[in-house]
Structure formats: structure tokens, C-alpha cells
Amino acid sequence: MRIDGHLTEITRFGGFFTIAHGRAEAGWRPVKACYADGYQDLIEATAARYRTVDLRISASAVQLSHASRLWSPVLACAVAYGVLPDLTSLQRAEGSPALRLPVPEGDQLGADPSGTLYRIVVEEHLERLADGLRVKVAPGLLYGNIASALVAATRALYSVRPQLRDSATTLARSLLETGKLTGTGTVKHNLAFRRRSCCLYYRVAEGAKCGDCGLAKR
């Protein structure tokens, strides 16, 4: 089924909810080819912007950003419209983290939404990116980033669509108990989340520990 209208609508949610779609244009690559390259172009550009030689820091930042750009529209489509985008043909802009679906199609949400979203986002995309990284980053950090991005995307979704709060929170909690996201952090009332790992951003000049950081004092 076509989901052009859904993708257009969620763009209005702001943040990372945008996935471009439409006719083929120059300047886009299959995201799977970018995974095979380990997203090295964006990692090196991010390292330069952060003024760091530690590519683990920029790899973490790039992976966290990509996780947010996947979770946000997938969650929005699932919770708001009961559909799942088909990300098979997903593309990435050259020199940019922006994403695009040349064929904006999807399927109805099935009986196991958390399992399906986990497969689509984590197994088919984020684990493939992790496999291609040219710098060694702890798996616990990467899965912590995925969980952190999931929680942030959920909060962003219900901040613009308060009526979706309960359903979005229920789905996010279920996802945090699925596969390798299990044990990545602790979840309390109102989806308050504290991860057990750290994304390393505090090591950047003028950086800081994030609000859900496992190293932050409570």
C-alpha cells in the first residue's frame, strides 16, 4: 500500500520524523551501501566538527542520529496510522544523514508490533550499520544509543500528538524488553529512562553527559 500521505503528514511533527519520498533524484545512495562503508564519510566529518581524533565518539554520534531518524518515522507511522514503512529501498543523501524512500510503500501493522519494529529498525538497519563500522565501538554503547533514541523519539511523538501518549509509551516499553534492547537501561513512570551505557559525548570539547547517561549522578 502507498503511504505517501502518511509520510507527508508526519513531516509536520518536526525533528527526525522526515523521510523524503518521491521521484528518483541524483545525490542519493542506497543506505545499505552506506552501511557497508560504515558511514565513514559522516563519521569523519563529525569528528572534524567535534575537533576530535577519537572516531569512537563520532561513530557513536552518527549511529545515534541515524537511530533517531529511523525510530521517529517508523514509530509515528505505526502508532498514528497503524502502518509500517517498507525500508527496503531506503536511501541516504550524499554527505548528509537525510533519508529518502524512493518507493513510499508500507504494510498494515500486524499482531506483534514490537517484534516487527525491532526487526525492521534494529536487525535490518542498525545492526547492519554496526557490522560495517571501521572503528571498534562497544556493542553495549550502540544498543544503549538505540534504546535512548527510541525513548527520545517516543517522547517527541507524544509531545506533538498528546492523544498518542499511552499507545506510544506502551509500544516503546515493549520494545525496550525486546531482543538486545533488554537491559539497556531502567524505565520508570512516564517513560523516564536511564541507560546503563554512555554515548561518549561528554568527551567532546564543551560536551556534557546526556540526561539519560549511565555516568550521570543522580
C-alpha positions as CSV (number, residue, x, y, z in Angstrom):
1,M,0.0,0.0,0.0
2,R,1.1,3.6,-0.7
3,I,1.9,5.7,2.4
4,D,2.8,9.0,0.7
5,G,0.2,10.8,2.7
6,H,1.4,9.4,6.0
7,L,5.0,10.3,5.3
8,T,4.0,13.8,4.3
9,E,1.8,14.2,7.5
10,I,4.5,13.1,9.9
11,T,7.0,15.5,8.4
12,R,4.9,18.2,10.3
13,F,5.9,16.5,13.6
14,G,9.4,18.1,13.2
15,G,12.7,16.8,14.3
16,F,13.8,13.5,12.9
17,F,10.4,12.5,11.5
18,T,11.1,13.4,8.0
19,I,11.8,10.8,5.3
20,A,11.8,12.4,1.8
21,H,9.9,10.5,-0.9
22,G,9.0,10.8,-4.5
23,R,10.7,10.5,-7.8
24,A,14.3,9.4,-8.1
25,E,16.9,12.2,-7.9
26,A,20.7,12.4,-8.1
27,G,22.8,12.6,-5.0
28,W,21.3,9.6,-3.1
29,R,22.8,6.2,-2.3
30,P,21.2,3.0,-1.1
31,V,21.5,3.1,2.7
32,K,22.8,-0.5,2.7
33,A,25.8,0.6,0.6
34,C,26.4,3.3,3.3
35,Y,26.2,0.6,6.0
36,A,28.8,-1.5,4.1
37,D,31.1,1.7,4.1
38,G,30.5,2.0,7.8
39,Y,29.1,5.5,7.4
40,Q,32.7,6.5,7.3
41,D,32.1,9.8,5.4
42,L,29.8,11.1,8.1
43,I,31.9,9.8,10.9
44,E,35.0,11.6,9.7
45,A,33.0,14.8,9.1
46,T,31.5,14.6,12.6
47,A,35.0,14.0,14.1
48,A,36.2,17.1,12.3
49,R,33.3,19.1,13.6
50,Y,33.8,17.9,17.1
51,R,37.6,18.5,16.8
52,T,38.4,15.0,18.0
53,V,40.7,12.3,16.7
54,D,38.7,9.6,18.6
55,L,36.5,8.1,15.9
56,R,34.6,6.2,18.5
57,I,33.0,9.4,19.7
58,S,31.9,10.5,16.2
59,A,30.8,6.9,15.3
60,S,28.6,6.9,18.3
61,A,27.1,10.3,17.5
62,V,26.4,9.3,13.8
63,Q,24.8,5.9,14.9
64,L,22.7,7.6,17.5
65,S,21.5,10.2,14.9
66,H,20.7,7.5,12.4
67,A,18.8,5.5,15.0
68,S,16.7,8.6,15.7
69,R,16.0,9.1,12.0
70,L,14.7,5.5,11.8
71,W,12.7,5.2,15.0
72,S,10.9,8.6,14.7
73,P,9.1,8.0,11.4
74,V,8.6,4.3,11.9
75,L,7.0,4.9,15.4
76,A,4.9,7.7,14.1
77,C,3.5,5.6,11.2
78,A,2.9,2.6,13.4
79,V,1.2,4.5,16.3
80,A,-0.6,7.2,14.4
81,Y,-1.7,5.2,11.3
82,G,-1.2,1.5,12.1
83,V,1.2,1.1,9.1
84,L,4.9,0.2,8.8
85,P,7.0,1.8,6.1
86,D,8.9,-0.6,3.8
87,L,12.5,0.5,4.3
88,T,14.0,-2.0,1.8
89,S,14.8,0.7,-0.7
90,L,15.8,3.4,1.8
91,Q,18.4,5.8,0.6
92,R,20.8,8.3,2.3
93,A,21.8,11.7,0.8
94,E,25.5,12.0,-0.1
95,G,27.3,13.9,2.6
96,S,24.2,14.2,4.8
97,P,22.3,12.0,7.2
98,A,19.0,12.7,5.5
99,L,16.9,9.7,4.4
100,R,14.6,9.1,1.5
101,L,12.2,6.4,0.3
102,P,12.0,6.4,-3.5
103,V,9.1,4.0,-3.2
104,P,6.9,5.1,-0.4
105,E,5.1,1.9,0.4
106,G,4.2,0.0,3.6
107,D,2.1,-2.7,5.3
108,Q,-0.6,-2.8,7.9
109,L,0.7,-3.2,11.5
110,G,0.4,-6.8,12.5
111,A,-0.2,-8.7,15.7
112,D,3.4,-8.3,17.0
113,P,4.2,-4.6,16.6
114,S,7.2,-4.5,18.9
115,G,8.8,-7.6,17.3
116,T,8.2,-6.2,13.8
117,L,9.6,-2.8,14.6
118,Y,12.6,-4.4,16.3
119,R,13.3,-6.4,13.2
120,I,12.8,-3.5,10.8
121,V,14.8,-0.9,12.7
122,V,17.3,-2.8,14.7
123,E,18.1,-6.0,12.9
124,E,17.7,-4.9,9.3
125,H,19.3,-1.5,9.6
126,L,21.1,-0.6,12.8
127,E,22.9,-3.9,13.2
128,R,24.0,-3.7,9.6
129,L,25.5,-0.3,10.3
130,A,27.3,-1.7,13.4
131,D,28.7,-4.5,11.3
132,G,30.2,-2.0,8.8
133,L,31.8,0.3,11.3
134,R,35.6,0.6,10.7
135,V,36.2,1.7,14.3
136,K,35.5,-0.6,17.2
137,V,32.7,0.6,19.4
138,A,31.3,-1.4,22.3
139,P,28.1,-3.2,21.4
140,G,26.6,-2.1,24.8
141,L,27.1,1.5,23.8
142,L,25.5,1.0,20.4
143,Y,22.4,-0.8,21.8
144,G,22.2,1.9,24.5
145,N,22.2,4.5,21.8
146,I,19.4,2.6,20.0
147,A,17.3,2.5,23.2
148,S,18.0,6.2,24.0
149,A,16.9,7.2,20.5
150,L,13.8,5.1,20.9
151,V,12.8,6.8,24.1
152,A,13.5,10.3,22.7
153,A,11.5,9.5,19.5
154,T,8.6,8.4,21.6
155,R,8.6,11.5,23.7
156,A,8.9,13.7,20.6
157,L,5.9,11.9,19.1
158,Y,3.6,12.3,22.0
159,S,4.7,15.9,22.6
160,V,3.2,16.9,19.3
161,R,0.3,14.3,19.4
162,P,-0.6,14.0,23.1
163,Q,-3.5,11.7,22.3
164,L,-0.9,9.1,21.2
165,R,0.9,9.1,24.6
166,D,-0.4,5.9,26.0
167,S,-0.1,3.8,22.9
168,A,3.3,5.2,22.0
169,T,4.6,4.6,25.6
170,T,3.2,1.1,25.7
171,L,5.0,0.2,22.4
172,A,8.3,1.8,23.5
173,R,8.2,-0.1,26.8
174,S,7.6,-3.4,24.9
175,L,10.5,-2.6,22.5
176,L,12.8,-1.9,25.5
177,E,12.1,-5.5,26.6
178,T,12.8,-7.0,23.1
179,G,15.9,-8.6,21.9
180,K,19.2,-6.9,22.7
181,L,17.4,-3.8,23.9
182,T,16.6,-5.7,27.0
183,G,18.6,-4.5,29.9
184,T,20.0,-1.4,28.1
185,G,18.6,0.8,30.9
186,T,15.9,1.3,33.5
187,V,12.5,2.6,32.8
188,K,10.3,4.3,35.3
189,H,6.9,6.1,35.3
190,N,6.2,8.3,32.4
191,L,8.9,6.6,30.3
192,A,11.7,8.1,32.4
193,F,14.8,6.3,31.1
194,R,18.3,5.9,32.4
195,R,20.7,3.9,30.2
196,R,23.4,1.7,31.5
197,S,26.0,3.0,29.0
198,C,27.3,6.3,27.7
199,C,27.4,7.7,24.2
200,L,30.8,9.4,24.9
201,Y,29.6,12.9,24.0
202,Y,31.0,14.2,27.3
203,R,34.5,13.6,25.9
204,V,33.9,16.3,23.2
205,A,35.3,19.8,23.9
206,E,32.4,21.6,25.6
207,G,30.4,18.4,25.6
208,A,28.4,17.1,28.6
209,K,26.7,14.0,29.9
210,C,23.2,13.5,28.5
211,G,20.1,13.4,30.7
212,D,19.8,9.6,30.5
213,C,23.5,8.9,30.8
214,G,24.5,6.0,32.9
215,L,27.5,8.0,34.2
216,A,25.4,11.0,35.3
217,K,25.0,11.4,39.0
218,R,21.5,11.1,40.5
